[in-house]
Structures are given as C-alpha cells and as structure tokens.
Amino acid sequence: MANVTVIGAQWGDEGKGKIVDWLASRADAVVRFQGGHNAGHTLVVGNQTYKLSLLPSGIVRGTPSYIGNGVVLDPWHLKEEIAKLEGQGVAISVENFAIADNCPLILPIHRELDGLREAAAGAGKIGTTGRGIGPAYEDKAGRRAIRLCDLAHLDGLGPQLDRLCAHHDALRAGFGQPPVDRAALLDDLRAIAPFVLQYAQPVWKRLGTIKKEGARILFEGAQGVLLDVDHGTYPFVTSSNTVSGTAASGSGLGPSATGFVLGIVKAYTTRVGAGPFPTELEDEVGQRLGERGHEFGTVTGRKRRCGWFDAVLVRQSCAISGVTGIALTKLDVLDGFDVVRVCTGYRLGDEVLDYFPSHSADQAAVEPIYEEMDGWKESTEGARSWADLPAQAIKYIQRVQELIETPVALVSTSPEREDTILVRDPFED
C-alpha cells in the first residue's frame, strides 16, 4: 500500500480540498506539511460546506490529522477555526489531532509587518494575504522564531525575545511604528499557550510509528507548485516550498515516505492576486469561466483571474514535483463551450518555448500558442464513470494528459465527494 502526497500543480485553488477529503476516508493519517492559514480548502459533504485554512482536511472525516513542522502556525486563528468546525459538528481533540512541537508560530507582529510592507510597496506589491506567513518564515530562517514548544517555557523566553525584537524593532522604526510591546506579546502568548499546547507532540515520532505499522499516510500540500518560492513565478509566490519534496522535510519523515504524488489540476487555469498569467482571459469567456466555477478565494474572497488550460505550466509543475498522476477537477465548468483551447507553447520574441522562463520580464512577455478542440454540449456534472462523459470531453482529457506527459488518475465532476471518476487508485499503486 502506498502513501499519497497531494499537491496543487497550478497556482493553487485547484480543488485539493475535495480530493484530500475523498482520499482521507481511506487514509489512516493526514498531514499538512507547509504553508499556513493563507491556504483555503473548501469541502462539501452532503448539504454541509466546511471551509478550512489551517487544519488538515482529514479532520472533517475524523481521520487522525497532523500539522507538521513545515507549517507556520497562527495559534489564535487555529482556536477560531477549531471553534467554527466544532460548531458544525466536527469532533476535534487530542485523540485525532496533533501539532508538531517544533512548529514556528505566526505572531501578531508578523501580521502587522506583512500589512505595513504591502501598504508601502506601491507598484511592487505581490498580493500577500496579509496574514503574516512571509515574516514568520523569515524569522524561522533567521533563527529568531518562537516555536510551539517555547510556549511551555515562557519564563525563559527573554533571550529569544531579544533576538526577535532587535530585528522587528528596526523594521518597525523604518515604517514609523513604535517598538514591539514585549509585555503585551508575552501576555498574548500566556493566554493562548494552554489551548495550543494540549495538541503539541513530536509529530515526526508519531508518524514514524504509523509508517512502521504499514498504515496509509496522506500528505496534504497547500497553494500550488507555481507559487513555490524556488520554482514558482517569483516574486509573485508564497514563502514556502510547495513542491512534493517538502512533504519529507515538513513532516519529519524521509523522502521514501511520500509515495504516490497526486497533482491536482483544474481543467482550466485560475490565479489570485498579481503576477504573470499567459492564458488569462479578460473577456466574456474569462468571465463565464469565473461565474461557472464560482472563482472566489476561500481565504480572501478575492475574485480569481481565469483563462484557458496551460499545458506548458502544468507539464513543468509535474516534472518539478515528480507527479505520478493528476486529478483533473472542475471539468463540468467547460460544459457548453463550442470550442475549448489549450496552451501548448509560448512565443517570446522570435523564439518558441516549451517551458516557462524564470525571469519576471520574460514571464510577462510570453504569448501563448493555442491548440483548439471542439467543445461539448452535454453535461459532465456529477459523472462517476467514463460512460457518463461525452466523447469530446474524453478526448479533451486524453489530450491534456498527452500534453502534460502525466497520466490522469482521477477526474472530479462536481464539488460533491462521490462525483469522482477513479482511473488509477493512488493508495493501491
């Protein structure tokens, strides 16, 4: 039996929540391994809709769920999210949920710095969610982070606060802000510590035991490969590595544990916020895609930019992350189009490229080369087998997997969990 690592193969918002929920019912543990509460997953279970941004999606099904050390944790947001889900009838306790005790924390000063920077950036804005993710990762790399385990030793936090405040006070002064209120920060940490410490564990050790027992582990990524801090459309990226390899370092298990890599891919392309987007459609077709796909961010509520499927970008994402197979989502959004288009390459000046260049100026300048296919009038919504799909929709799926050089493992035809066509079982591969 294989473990499964789920990642987004575009700019996020590919429908990972539904797929992770579908897989979580067959997993023995679910692990979030990077990102923070800037990631949004929407799950539809029967007539109930759950919106998660920090908790692993498996928690809704009662599957033991873990937040790994690669995540940056806002404990105050965690408390709010748990309370909201419990209000919807989801049971969350130390029996089915744990957080890596070496997980770095997002503090109020991180949120403040995020907002100050973005407000002052002018034309250099990158579209951050303002939730403190980037500054928290910076402090982790700068060896001045406060981690979850530190909340059990607040009386000895002085030297760490010295390092933290020396950095932040200088930055705050540059924005005309007063120094960090250390007393207020300590009061905030003392107040939240009892709640969050109950979930603290050496998650690497627990996962190691689960692995030895031969249980199925589902690794849940956030955002998408095109937002990876190394491989994405820099600087319009997130602050962590979103590729599949991060599942190893962000959970405390070795790379051999990651198993089948499932890349989630939307049947068209969307992006939230600023940055290059070669196939973006700023016309009635783009608007139609957005309306039919209900393209608004789970976390921010921002309207997503929409465009045709970009096979170049997805092929690149699959190669970088070693994707074994893809889950193609939101196929039903393309129902009713007379023609559907797929980007198969780019023109950059006199050159034709089969990859997305690294420099932001080149990324902004590329022009998509399209291949046109006949659309289909029949509905694919709710299809659960190949026999339920129109012939032209099947041709579209087949062409997509040819262009991205990666086979289709699953096809999702609605937000409902059971509206899924299984082509290749990741857990049995």
C-alpha positions as CSV (number, residue, x, y, z in Angstrom):
1,M,0.0,0.0,0.0
2,A,1.4,3.4,-1.0
3,N,1.3,6.7,0.9
4,V,0.0,9.6,-1.1
5,T,1.2,13.2,-1.4
6,V,-1.3,15.7,-2.7
7,I,-0.1,19.0,-4.2
8,G,-1.5,21.7,-6.4
9,A,0.0,21.7,-9.9
10,Q,-1.1,25.3,-10.8
11,W,-1.4,28.5,-8.8
12,G,-3.5,26.9,-6.0
13,D,-7.3,26.8,-5.8
14,E,-7.3,23.6,-7.9
15,G,-9.9,21.8,-5.7
16,K,-7.4,20.0,-3.4
17,G,-9.9,20.1,-0.5
18,K,-12.4,17.8,-2.2
19,I,-9.7,15.4,-3.4
20,V,-8.0,15.2,0.0
21,D,-11.4,14.7,1.7
22,W,-12.1,11.8,-0.8
23,L,-8.7,10.2,-0.1
24,A,-8.8,10.9,3.7
25,S,-11.7,8.5,4.2
26,R,-9.2,5.7,3.0
27,A,-6.2,7.0,4.9
28,D,-5.0,6.3,8.4
29,A,-3.4,9.8,8.9
30,V,-3.4,13.1,7.1
31,V,-0.5,15.6,7.4
32,R,-0.2,19.3,6.5
33,F,3.4,19.8,5.7
34,Q,3.9,23.5,4.6
35,G,2.2,26.9,4.4
36,G,-0.1,28.5,6.9
37,H,-3.7,29.8,7.1
38,N,-3.2,31.6,3.8
39,A,-4.3,28.4,2.2
40,G,-8.0,27.7,1.8
41,H,-9.7,24.4,1.3
42,T,-13.5,24.0,0.8
43,L,-15.1,20.7,1.5
44,V,-18.7,19.8,0.5
45,V,-20.1,16.8,2.5
46,G,-23.8,16.2,1.8
47,N,-25.5,19.5,2.5
48,Q,-22.7,20.8,4.7
49,T,-19.9,23.1,3.5
50,Y,-16.7,23.3,5.5
51,K,-14.0,25.9,4.9
52,L,-10.6,25.1,6.2
53,S,-7.4,27.1,6.0
54,L,-5.0,25.6,8.6
55,L,-6.5,22.3,9.8
56,P,-5.8,19.2,7.6
57,S,-8.8,18.3,5.5
58,G,-9.0,14.8,7.0
59,I,-10.2,16.2,10.3
60,V,-13.7,16.6,8.9
61,R,-13.9,12.8,8.3
62,G,-12.4,12.0,11.7
63,T,-9.1,10.8,10.2
64,P,-6.2,11.4,12.6
65,S,-4.7,14.7,11.4
66,Y,-1.4,16.4,12.0
67,I,0.2,19.7,11.4
68,G,3.9,19.2,10.6
69,N,6.9,21.3,11.4
70,G,7.0,22.8,7.9
71,V,3.8,24.8,8.6
72,V,3.8,28.2,10.2
73,L,1.1,28.2,12.9
74,D,-1.1,31.1,14.0
75,P,-2.4,29.7,17.3
76,W,-5.2,32.4,17.6
77,H,-6.5,31.5,14.1
78,L,-6.3,27.8,15.0
79,K,-8.5,28.4,18.0
80,E,-11.1,30.2,15.9
81,E,-11.0,27.6,13.2
82,I,-11.5,24.7,15.6
83,A,-14.4,26.5,17.3
84,K,-16.1,27.1,14.0
85,L,-15.7,23.4,12.9
86,E,-16.9,22.2,16.3
87,G,-19.9,24.4,15.8
88,Q,-20.6,22.4,12.6
89,G,-20.4,19.1,14.5
90,V,-16.8,18.2,13.8
91,A,-15.1,16.5,16.7
92,I,-11.5,17.7,17.3
93,S,-9.5,16.5,20.3
94,V,-6.0,15.3,21.3
95,E,-7.2,11.9,20.2
96,N,-7.5,12.8,16.5
97,F,-5.3,16.0,16.1
98,A,-1.8,17.0,16.9
99,I,0.7,19.7,16.0
100,A,4.5,19.3,15.7
101,D,6.0,20.8,18.8
102,N,8.8,22.4,16.7
103,C,6.3,24.2,14.6
104,P,7.1,28.0,14.3
105,L,4.4,30.4,15.3
106,I,2.9,33.4,13.5
107,L,2.7,36.3,16.0
108,P,0.7,39.5,15.9
109,I,3.9,41.4,14.9
110,H,4.1,39.2,11.8
111,R,0.7,40.2,10.7
112,E,1.5,43.8,11.4
113,L,4.7,43.7,9.4
114,D,3.0,42.0,6.5
115,G,0.5,44.8,6.2
116,L,3.0,47.6,6.6
117,R,5.2,46.2,3.9
118,E,2.4,45.6,1.4
119,A,0.9,49.1,2.0
120,A,4.3,50.7,1.4
121,A,5.3,48.6,-1.7
122,G,3.4,50.7,-4.2
123,A,3.9,49.1,-7.7
124,G,6.0,46.4,-6.0
125,K,3.0,44.8,-4.3
126,I,3.0,41.0,-4.7
127,G,-0.6,40.3,-3.4
128,T,0.2,38.8,0.0
129,T,-2.9,37.8,2.1
130,G,-1.6,39.9,5.0
131,R,-1.7,37.0,7.4
132,G,2.0,37.1,8.4
133,I,3.1,34.0,6.6
134,G,6.2,35.5,4.9
135,P,7.5,37.3,8.0
136,A,7.1,34.2,10.1
137,Y,9.1,32.1,7.6
138,E,11.7,34.8,7.6
139,D,12.1,34.6,11.3
140,K,12.3,30.8,11.1
141,A,15.2,31.1,8.6
142,G,16.8,33.9,10.7
143,R,16.8,31.6,13.8
144,R,14.7,34.0,15.9
145,A,11.3,32.3,15.6
146,I,9.2,31.4,18.6
147,R,8.1,27.8,18.3
148,L,5.2,25.9,19.8
149,C,7.5,24.1,22.3
150,D,8.6,27.6,23.6
151,L,5.1,28.2,25.0
152,A,5.9,25.7,27.7
153,H,8.9,27.8,28.7
154,L,7.7,31.4,28.6
155,D,9.6,32.4,31.7
156,G,12.8,31.7,29.9
157,L,11.9,33.4,26.6
158,G,13.9,36.5,27.3
159,P,17.0,35.8,25.0
160,Q,14.7,34.7,22.2
161,L,12.6,37.9,22.5
162,D,15.8,39.9,22.5
163,R,16.8,38.5,19.1
164,L,13.2,38.8,17.7
165,C,12.7,42.3,18.9
166,A,16.1,43.5,17.7
167,H,15.1,42.6,14.2
168,H,11.5,43.7,14.3
169,D,12.1,47.0,16.2
170,A,14.4,48.2,13.4
171,L,11.9,47.3,10.7
172,R,9.1,48.9,12.6
173,A,11.1,52.1,13.1
174,G,11.6,52.3,9.3
175,F,7.8,52.3,9.0
176,G,7.4,54.9,11.7
177,Q,6.0,52.4,14.2
178,P,6.8,52.0,17.9
179,P,8.9,49.1,19.1
180,V,7.3,45.7,19.8
181,D,5.3,45.8,23.1
182,R,7.1,42.8,24.7
183,A,4.8,42.7,27.7
184,A,1.7,42.6,25.5
185,L,3.2,39.9,23.3
186,L,4.0,37.8,26.4
187,D,0.5,38.3,27.7
188,D,-0.9,37.1,24.4
189,L,1.3,34.0,24.4
190,R,0.5,33.2,28.0
191,A,-3.2,33.4,27.2
192,I,-3.1,31.1,24.2
193,A,-0.5,28.6,25.5
194,P,-2.8,26.3,27.4
195,F,-5.1,25.8,24.5
196,V,-2.5,25.1,21.8
197,L,0.0,23.2,24.0
198,Q,-2.5,20.4,24.5
199,Y,-2.0,19.4,20.9
200,A,1.8,19.6,20.9
201,Q,3.6,16.4,20.1
202,P,6.8,15.2,18.4
203,V,4.8,14.6,15.3
204,W,7.8,13.1,13.4
205,K,7.9,10.3,16.0
206,R,4.2,9.6,15.8
207,L,4.3,9.5,12.0
208,G,7.4,7.2,12.2
209,T,5.4,4.8,14.3
210,I,2.4,5.0,11.9
211,K,4.7,4.3,8.9
212,K,6.3,1.3,10.6
213,E,2.8,-0.1,11.2
214,G,2.2,0.0,7.5
215,A,-0.6,2.5,7.8
216,R,-1.6,4.8,4.9
217,I,-0.4,8.4,5.3
218,L,-1.8,11.2,3.2
219,F,0.4,14.3,2.9
220,E,-1.6,17.4,2.2
221,G,0.1,20.4,0.5
222,A,-1.2,23.9,0.3
223,Q,-1.1,26.5,-2.5
224,G,0.4,25.2,-5.8
225,V,3.7,24.5,-7.5
226,L,3.6,27.7,-9.4
227,L,3.7,29.6,-6.1
228,D,6.8,27.7,-4.9
229,V,9.4,30.1,-3.6
230,D,12.1,28.5,-5.8
231,H,10.1,27.1,-8.8
232,G,7.1,29.5,-9.0
233,T,6.6,32.8,-10.7
234,Y,9.0,34.7,-8.4
235,P,8.5,37.1,-6.7
236,F,4.7,36.5,-7.0
237,V,5.0,33.4,-4.9
238,T,4.3,32.2,-1.4
239,S,7.1,31.9,1.2
240,S,7.5,28.2,1.4
241,N,8.3,25.3,-1.0
242,T,5.1,23.9,-2.2
243,V,6.6,21.0,-4.3
244,S,6.1,17.4,-3.2
245,G,9.7,17.0,-1.8
246,T,8.7,19.3,1.0
247,A,6.4,16.6,2.4
248,A,9.6,14.9,3.7
249,S,11.2,17.8,5.4
250,G,7.9,19.4,6.5
251,S,6.6,16.3,8.3
252,G,9.8,14.8,9.7
253,L,9.7,11.6,7.6
254,G,12.2,10.7,4.9
255,P,11.6,11.2,1.1
256,S,10.8,7.5,0.8
257,A,7.6,8.0,2.7
258,T,5.9,10.4,0.2
259,G,4.7,7.6,-2.1
260,F,2.3,8.4,-5.0
261,V,2.4,12.1,-5.9
262,L,-1.0,13.3,-7.0
263,G,-1.0,16.6,-8.7
264,I,-4.4,18.4,-8.6
265,V,-5.1,20.2,-11.8
266,K,-8.1,22.4,-12.8
267,A,-9.5,21.8,-16.3
268,Y,-8.8,25.5,-17.0
269,T,-6.4,27.9,-15.2
270,T,-7.0,30.5,-12.4
271,R,-4.8,32.8,-10.4
272,V,-5.5,35.0,-7.4
273,G,-3.6,38.3,-7.0
274,A,-0.7,39.8,-9.0
275,G,1.8,38.0,-11.3
276,P,2.1,36.7,-14.8
277,F,-0.7,34.6,-16.3
278,P,-0.1,33.8,-20.0
279,T,-3.6,32.4,-20.8
280,E,-5.6,34.9,-18.8
281,L,-8.9,35.9,-20.5
282,E,-10.2,39.4,-19.8
283,D,-13.3,38.9,-21.9
284,E,-16.7,37.3,-21.7
285,V,-15.1,33.8,-21.9
286,G,-13.0,34.5,-18.8
287,Q,-16.0,35.9,-17.0
288,R,-18.0,32.9,-17.9
289,L,-15.3,30.6,-16.5
290,G,-15.3,32.6,-13.3
291,E,-19.0,32.6,-12.9
292,R,-19.5,28.9,-13.6
293,G,-16.5,27.9,-11.5
294,H,-17.5,30.2,-8.6
295,E,-14.0,31.5,-8.6
296,F,-13.6,33.4,-5.4
297,G,-10.8,32.7,-2.9
298,T,-11.7,30.6,0.1
299,V,-9.5,32.7,2.4
300,T,-9.6,36.2,1.0
301,G,-12.8,36.2,-1.0
302,R,-10.9,37.8,-3.9
303,K,-12.1,37.2,-7.4
304,R,-9.8,34.8,-9.3
305,R,-8.4,35.6,-12.7
306,C,-9.4,32.9,-15.3
307,G,-8.0,31.5,-18.5
308,W,-7.6,28.5,-20.7
309,F,-5.7,25.4,-19.6
310,D,-1.9,25.9,-19.8
311,A,-0.3,22.6,-20.6
312,V,3.2,24.1,-20.5
313,L,2.9,25.2,-16.9
314,V,1.3,22.0,-15.7
315,R,3.9,19.9,-17.5
316,Q,6.6,21.9,-15.8
317,S,4.9,21.5,-12.4
318,C,4.6,17.8,-12.8
319,A,8.2,17.4,-13.8
320,I,9.5,19.5,-10.9
321,S,7.4,17.7,-8.3
322,G,7.7,14.2,-9.7
323,V,3.9,13.8,-10.1
324,T,2.8,10.2,-10.6
325,G,-0.7,11.1,-11.8
326,I,-3.1,14.0,-11.8
327,A,-6.6,14.6,-10.5
328,L,-8.4,16.8,-13.1
329,T,-11.0,18.9,-11.4
330,K,-13.9,21.2,-12.5
331,L,-14.3,19.6,-15.8
332,D,-18.0,20.5,-15.7
333,V,-17.1,24.2,-15.9
334,L,-16.2,23.7,-19.6
335,D,-19.6,22.2,-20.4
336,G,-21.4,24.1,-23.2
337,F,-18.4,25.8,-24.9
338,D,-18.3,25.5,-28.7
339,V,-14.5,25.5,-28.6
340,V,-12.0,24.9,-25.9
341,R,-8.4,25.9,-26.2
342,V,-5.2,24.6,-24.6
343,C,-1.9,26.4,-24.5
344,T,0.9,24.1,-25.9
345,G,3.8,26.6,-26.0
346,Y,4.9,30.2,-25.9
347,R,6.3,32.8,-28.2
348,L,8.9,35.1,-26.8
349,G,10.1,37.5,-29.5
350,D,11.4,35.2,-32.3
351,E,11.7,32.2,-30.1
352,V,9.2,29.4,-29.4
353,L,9.5,28.0,-25.9
354,D,8.2,24.7,-24.4
355,Y,8.8,25.9,-20.8
356,F,8.0,28.9,-18.7
357,P,11.1,31.2,-18.3
358,S,12.4,32.2,-14.9
359,H,12.8,36.0,-15.3
360,S,9.7,38.0,-14.5
361,A,10.1,40.2,-17.6
362,D,10.1,37.2,-19.9
363,Q,7.2,35.6,-18.0
364,A,5.2,38.8,-18.6
365,A,6.1,38.9,-22.3
366,V,5.4,35.4,-23.4
367,E,2.4,34.9,-25.8
368,P,0.5,31.6,-25.6
369,I,0.3,29.3,-28.6
370,Y,-3.1,27.6,-28.6
371,E,-4.5,24.3,-29.9
372,E,-8.3,24.4,-30.4
373,M,-10.6,21.5,-29.8
374,D,-14.3,21.0,-30.2
375,G,-16.3,21.5,-27.1
376,W,-19.3,19.5,-25.8
377,K,-22.9,20.5,-25.2
378,E,-23.7,17.6,-22.8
379,S,-23.3,18.0,-19.1
380,T,-20.4,16.3,-17.3
381,E,-21.6,17.4,-13.8
382,G,-21.9,14.5,-11.5
383,A,-20.3,12.0,-13.8
384,R,-18.9,9.0,-12.0
385,S,-17.7,6.8,-14.8
386,W,-16.2,7.2,-18.3
387,A,-19.5,6.1,-19.7
388,D,-21.2,9.2,-18.2
389,L,-18.9,11.6,-20.1
390,P,-19.4,13.0,-23.6
391,A,-17.0,11.6,-26.2
392,Q,-15.4,15.1,-26.8
393,A,-14.8,15.5,-23.0
394,I,-12.9,12.3,-23.0
395,K,-10.9,13.5,-26.0
396,Y,-10.1,16.6,-24.0
397,I,-8.9,14.6,-21.0
398,Q,-6.8,12.4,-23.2
399,R,-5.2,15.3,-24.9
400,V,-4.4,17.0,-21.6
401,Q,-2.5,14.0,-20.3
402,E,-0.6,13.7,-23.6
403,L,0.5,17.3,-23.4
404,I,1.5,17.3,-19.7
405,E,3.2,13.9,-20.1
406,T,1.5,12.7,-17.0
407,P,-1.5,10.3,-16.7
408,V,-4.9,11.1,-15.3
409,A,-5.6,9.2,-12.1
410,L,-8.9,10.9,-11.1
411,V,-11.5,13.2,-12.7
412,S,-13.7,15.4,-10.5
413,T,-17.0,16.5,-12.0
414,S,-18.5,18.5,-9.1
415,P,-17.7,19.6,-5.5
416,E,-19.5,16.5,-4.2
417,R,-17.2,13.9,-2.8
418,E,-18.7,11.0,-4.7
419,D,-18.7,12.7,-8.1
420,T,-15.3,11.3,-8.9
421,I,-14.1,9.0,-11.7
422,L,-11.3,6.8,-10.5
423,V,-8.9,5.8,-13.2
424,R,-5.9,4.8,-11.1
425,D,-6.0,4.3,-7.3
426,P,-3.2,6.3,-5.6
427,F,-3.3,4.2,-2.5
428,E,-3.0,0.9,-4.4
429,D,-0.4,2.0,-7.0
